[in-house]
């Protein structure tokens, strides 16, 4: 067992501790208190003058799928041959040896969502993994975690070049509706075949989509412009499906509408250039405006667009532009955990949750602070203080 004692503990739960202790046992958090008695078999870590937070979570990346430093050999993010590919699975593309995963771990990111890109209207299944493990199967926290959908310029550009549907925003919305309708019909046909004890030809695309219709998976909706965001909300209401807004670049324009729809937003990447028209209003202010309106927000890197390793920097810059400091820390810990549906395991320091912890020598959102140790599942996987 490991005891971290006399540290400031920011739990992201009900109570923080100016000076408290955490007991780690069998990979889980066994106890949190102002004082825990030291026993002979405890490995004791002195947290005096240190700050402990939950492992950082990046709710939207392409880590392991779009590999760091590689060209076409490691680019497995977009299958740009068919606009409807819900049956693609991130788990079949993630390379756990991607250096950027290790680099993220070294900087306190212990959990990520990774998945297909936004070339296709329906792009495939994303997953949530820890950033430590020999194989991707060992790293899985939740698989699948969502189904990628995309509006706006990316699918328009890809399929305009191929001269096939969709080349307009109308086309994107139309084929999304078409395939959600097909999934509804597929469910009925499958149920009827089962009742009548008849054979049934399975469709791998529809097998993935019916989980969206049944609310087992949310659509992870790539949308930058306000009008695209509203189209996504409209379709979600039409088909009574769950969605999360990914990017939400112009979310500040329609913050009240997003809040009223009770849809969470994974905001960013806000530190990139305005490389296309739909990013013309890119700003770190968006996260604060949405949070003040009552929208649950998380911050993203969209790695490799900007590196996941700098998650705390993005949170600090959002604070500078109006996001409450406590909300900023929540936006890279408990909020993404809740949005991704893994908050029973990670995102806060609570008894019985995974012991994914980061020990800083100062304020985690002060970019001059450094990390002493990173824990995943109760194991010290990064130990900078000892030079490891």
C-alpha positions in Angstrom: 0.0 0.0 0.0 1.1 3.6 -0.7 0.4 6.5 1.5 0.6 10.1 0.2 0.7 12.3 3.3 0.4 16.0 4.2 -0.4 17.2 0.6 -2.9 19.6 -0.7 -5.6 17.5 -2.3 -7.9 18.8 -5.0 -10.4 16.0 -5.2 -12.8 17.4 -7.9 -15.5 16.0 -5.5 -17.2 17.4 -2.4 -14.3 18.2 -0.2 -10.7 19.4 -0.8 -7.9 19.2 1.7 -5.4 21.9 2.5 -3.3 19.2 4.1 -4.5 15.6 3.8 -3.5 12.1 3.0 -4.5 9.4 0.4 -4.1 5.7 0.9 -3.8 3.6 -2.2 -4.5 -0.1 -2.1 -4.8 -2.7 -4.9 -4.9 0.0 -7.5 -7.8 1.9 -5.9 -8.1 4.8 -3.6 -8.8 3.2 -0.2 -9.0 6.3 2.0 -8.8 10.1 1.9 -8.6 12.0 5.2 -6.8 14.8 6.9 -4.8 12.2 8.8 -4.1 8.6 8.1 -2.1 6.6 10.6 1.2 5.2 9.1 1.6 1.4 9.3 4.8 -0.6 8.9 3.9 -2.0 5.5 3.0 1.4 3.9 5.2 3.0 1.3 5.1 6.6 2.4 5.3 9.6 0.0 5.8 13.0 1.7 3.4 15.4 0.0 4.4 18.4 2.1 4.2 21.5 -0.1 2.8 19.4 -3.0 -0.6 19.3 -4.7 -2.4 16.2 -5.7 -5.1 16.1 -8.4 -6.9 13.3 -10.3 -5.2 12.1 -13.5 -5.8 14.5 -16.3 -8.3 13.5 -19.0 -8.3 14.6 -22.7 -11.8 14.0 -24.0 -10.9 14.3 -27.7 -7.7 13.1 -29.4 -6.4 10.9 -32.2 -3.5 9.6 -30.2 -2.2 6.3 -31.4 -4.3 6.5 -34.6 -2.5 9.5 -36.1 1.0 8.6 -34.9 3.6 11.2 -33.9 6.3 11.9 -36.4 5.0 9.5 -39.1 3.5 10.2 -42.6 1.1 7.9 -44.3 2.5 4.9 -42.5 1.0 6.0 -39.2 -2.1 7.9 -40.5 -5.1 5.7 -39.7 -7.5 8.5 -38.7 -9.8 8.9 -41.8 -11.1 6.2 -44.2 -11.8 8.6 -47.0 -13.5 6.2 -49.4 -17.1 6.2 -48.1 -18.9 9.0 -46.1 -20.8 6.4 -44.0 -18.3 4.2 -42.0 -19.9 3.7 -38.5 -18.4 0.2 -38.4 -14.8 1.4 -38.1 -13.3 0.7 -34.7 -10.5 2.8 -33.1 -9.2 -0.3 -31.2 -8.1 -1.7 -34.5 -5.9 1.3 -35.2 -4.3 2.5 -31.9 -0.6 1.9 -31.7 0.3 1.9 -27.9 3.9 2.6 -28.9 3.0 6.0 -30.3 5.5 8.3 -28.6 2.9 11.0 -28.0 1.0 8.6 -25.7 4.1 8.3 -23.5 4.7 12.0 -23.7 1.2 12.6 -22.5 1.6 10.3 -19.6 4.8 12.1 -18.6 2.7 15.3 -18.4 0.0 13.9 -16.2 -2.5 12.8 -18.8 -3.7 9.4 -17.6 -6.9 9.0 -19.7 -7.8 9.9 -23.2 -10.6 9.5 -25.7 -9.2 8.6 -29.1 -11.0 7.8 -32.3 -11.6 8.4 -36.0 -11.4 11.8 -37.6 -14.0 14.0 -39.3 -13.6 13.2 -43.0 -16.8 11.2 -43.0 -20.4 12.0 -42.0 -20.4 8.9 -39.8 -16.8 8.0 -39.1 -16.6 5.1 -36.6 -16.3 4.1 -33.0 -14.1 5.9 -30.5 -12.7 4.5 -27.3 -11.4 5.6 -23.9 -8.0 4.3 -22.8 -5.4 4.8 -20.1 -2.1 6.1 -21.3 -0.1 3.2 -19.9 0.0 -0.4 -21.0 1.8 -2.9 -23.2 -1.2 -3.5 -25.5 -4.2 -1.4 -26.4 -6.4 -4.1 -25.0 -4.7 -3.7 -21.6 -5.3 0.1 -21.8 -9.0 0.1 -22.5 -11.3 1.8 -20.0 -14.3 2.0 -22.3 -14.8 0.6 -25.7 -16.7 1.8 -27.7 -17.3 5.2 -26.1 -19.1 6.9 -28.9 -19.7 7.1 -32.7 -18.0 9.9 -34.6 -20.3 12.2 -36.7 -19.2 15.2 -38.7 -20.8 18.4 -40.0 -19.3 21.3 -41.9 -16.2 21.8 -44.1 -14.3 18.5 -43.6 -16.8 16.1 -45.2 -17.8 18.7 -47.8 -14.2 19.1 -48.9 -13.3 15.4 -48.9 -16.3 14.3 -51.0 -16.4 17.4 -53.3 -12.9 16.3 -54.4 -14.4 12.8 -55.1 -17.5 14.3 -56.8 -20.0 12.4 -54.7 -22.5 13.0 -52.0 -22.2 14.9 -49.7 -20.8 18.2 -51.2 -23.1 20.5 -49.2 -24.3 20.9 -45.6 -27.8 19.8 -46.9 -26.2 16.6 -48.2 -24.4 15.9 -44.9 -27.6 16.3 -42.9 -29.6 14.2 -45.5 -27.3 11.2 -45.5 -27.0 11.3 -41.7 -30.8 11.2 -41.4 -31.0 8.5 -44.1 -28.7 6.2 -42.2 -30.4 6.8 -38.8 -33.7 5.9 -40.5 -32.1 2.7 -41.9 -30.9 1.9 -38.4 -34.4 2.3 -37.0 -35.8 0.0 -39.7 -33.0 -2.5 -39.1 -33.9 -2.8 -35.5 -37.5 -3.6 -36.4 -36.5 -6.1 -39.0 -34.1 -7.8 -36.6 -36.7 -7.9 -33.9 -39.3 -9.4 -36.2 -36.8 -12.1 -37.5 -36.1 -13.0 -33.9 -39.8 -13.3 -33.0 -40.5 -15.4 -36.1 -37.4 -17.5 -35.6 -36.2 -16.6 -39.1 -32.6 -16.1 -40.4 -31.4 -12.5 -40.6 -28.6 -11.0 -42.6 -26.6 -8.8 -40.3 -25.2 -5.5 -41.5 -22.1 -4.4 -39.7 -22.8 -0.7 -40.3 -26.3 -1.0 -38.9 -25.1 -3.1 -36.0 -23.0 -0.1 -34.9 -25.7 2.5 -35.6 -28.4 0.7 -33.6 -26.4 1.4 -30.5 -26.9 5.1 -31.2 -30.6 4.6 -31.7 -30.9 2.6 -28.5 -28.9 5.3 -26.6 -26.1 2.9 -25.8 -23.6 5.2 -27.6 -23.7 9.0 -28.2 -22.9 10.6 -31.5 -19.6 12.5 -31.0 -20.5 15.4 -33.3 -17.7 17.4 -35.0 -19.2 20.9 -35.4 -17.5 24.3 -35.4 -20.0 26.7 -36.8 -23.2 27.8 -34.9 -25.5 26.7 -37.8 -23.8 23.2 -37.9 -24.2 22.9 -34.1 -27.9 23.7 -34.4 -28.3 21.2 -37.2 -26.7 18.5 -34.9 -29.1 19.5 -32.1 -32.1 19.4 -34.5 -31.2 15.8 -35.7 -30.6 14.6 -32.2 -34.1 15.8 -31.2 -35.6 14.2 -34.4 -34.2 10.8 -33.6 -34.1 11.0 -29.8 -30.4 10.2 -29.7 -27.6 11.4 -27.4 -24.9 13.6 -28.7 -21.8 15.5 -27.5 -20.6 18.6 -29.3 -17.0 18.3 -30.3 -15.0 21.5 -31.0 -18.1 23.8 -30.6 -15.9 26.7 -31.9 -18.9 29.1 -32.3 -20.7 27.8 -29.2 -20.5 31.2 -27.5 -23.0 32.5 -30.1 -25.6 30.0 -29.1 -24.6 29.2 -25.5 -28.2 29.5 -24.2 -29.6 27.1 -26.9 -26.9 24.5 -26.1 -27.6 24.8 -22.4 -31.3 24.5 -22.9 -30.7 21.3 -25.0 -28.6 19.9 -22.0 -25.8 18.8 -24.4 -22.2 18.8 -23.2 -19.5 20.4 -25.2 -15.9 19.3 -25.6 -14.3 22.6 -26.6 -11.2 23.2 -28.7 -8.5 23.0 -29.9 -8.3 26.7 -29.1 -4.5 27.2 -29.6 -4.4 26.4 -33.3 -4.5 28.8 -36.2 -7.6 29.8 -38.1 -6.7 27.4 -40.9 -10.3 27.3 -42.4 -13.3 29.6 -42.6 -15.3 27.8 -39.9 -12.5 28.6 -37.4 -12.8 32.4 -38.0 -14.1 33.0 -34.5 -11.7 30.7 -32.7 -11.1 31.9 -29.1 -10.3 30.7 -25.6 -13.3 32.7 -24.5 -15.8 30.1 -25.7 -15.3 27.7 -22.8 -16.0 30.4 -20.2 -19.1 31.7 -22.0 -20.5 28.1 -22.3 -19.7 27.3 -18.7 -21.4 30.5 -17.4 -24.5 29.6 -19.5 -24.7 26.2 -17.7 -23.2 23.9 -20.3 -21.0 21.1 -19.0 -17.6 21.6 -20.8 -14.4 19.7 -21.2 -11.3 21.0 -23.0 -9.7 19.1 -25.8 -6.4 19.0 -27.7 -7.6 17.2 -30.8 -4.0 15.8 -30.8 -2.1 16.0 -33.1 -3.6 19.3 -34.0 -2.1 20.6 -30.7 -0.3 18.3 -28.3 -2.3 16.5 -25.5 0.7 17.0 -23.2 -0.1 20.7 -22.7 -3.6 20.2 -21.3 -2.9 22.3 -18.3 -1.6 25.2 -20.5 -4.9 25.2 -22.4 -6.9 25.3 -19.2 -4.7 28.2 -17.9 -5.3 30.1 -21.1 -9.1 29.5 -20.8 -8.9 31.0 -17.3 -7.1 34.1 -18.7 -10.1 34.5 -21.1 -12.8 34.2 -18.5 -13.2 30.6 -17.4 -13.5 30.1 -13.6 -10.3 28.5 -12.3 -12.2 25.7 -10.5 -14.2 25.0 -13.7 -11.0 25.0 -15.7 -9.6 22.1 -13.6 -12.9 20.3 -13.8 -12.7 20.7 -17.6 -9.7 18.4 -17.7 -10.7 16.0 -14.9 -14.2 15.2 -13.7 -16.1 16.9 -16.5 -14.5 14.8 -19.4 -14.9 11.7 -17.2 -18.6 12.4 -16.9 -19.0 13.3 -20.6 -17.2 10.1 -21.6 -19.2 8.0 -19.1 -16.1 6.8 -17.1 -16.7 8.9 -14.0 -17.3 5.8 -12.0 -13.6 5.0 -12.4 -11.7 8.2 -13.0 -11.9 12.0 -12.9 -11.9 12.6 -9.2 -10.2 11.5 -6.0 -12.8 9.4 -4.2 -12.8 6.1 -2.3 -13.0 3.0 -4.6 -12.1 4.9 -7.8 -8.9 4.1 -9.7 -5.8 5.5 -8.1 -4.9 7.7 -11.1 -3.1 10.7 -9.5 -0.7 13.4 -10.3 1.5 15.1 -7.8 2.7 18.6 -8.6 5.2 20.8 -6.8 2.8 23.7 -7.1 -0.4 24.9 -8.6 -1.3 22.4 -11.4 -2.5 25.3 -13.6 0.7 27.4 -13.1 2.7 26.4 -16.2 5.9 26.7 -14.2 4.8 23.9 -11.8 6.4 20.5 -12.4 5.2 17.0 -11.9 6.9 14.8 -9.2 4.9 11.6 -9.8 2.1 10.1 -11.9 0.0 7.1 -10.8 -2.1 4.9 -13.0 -4.1 2.2 -11.3 -2.1 2.7 -8.1 1.2 2.2 -9.9 3.9 4.9 -10.0 4.4 5.2 -13.8 6.3 8.4 -13.9 8.7 9.5 -11.1 10.5 12.6 -12.2 11.7 13.5 -8.8 13.9 10.4 -8.7 15.0 10.9 -12.3 13.1 8.0 -13.7 
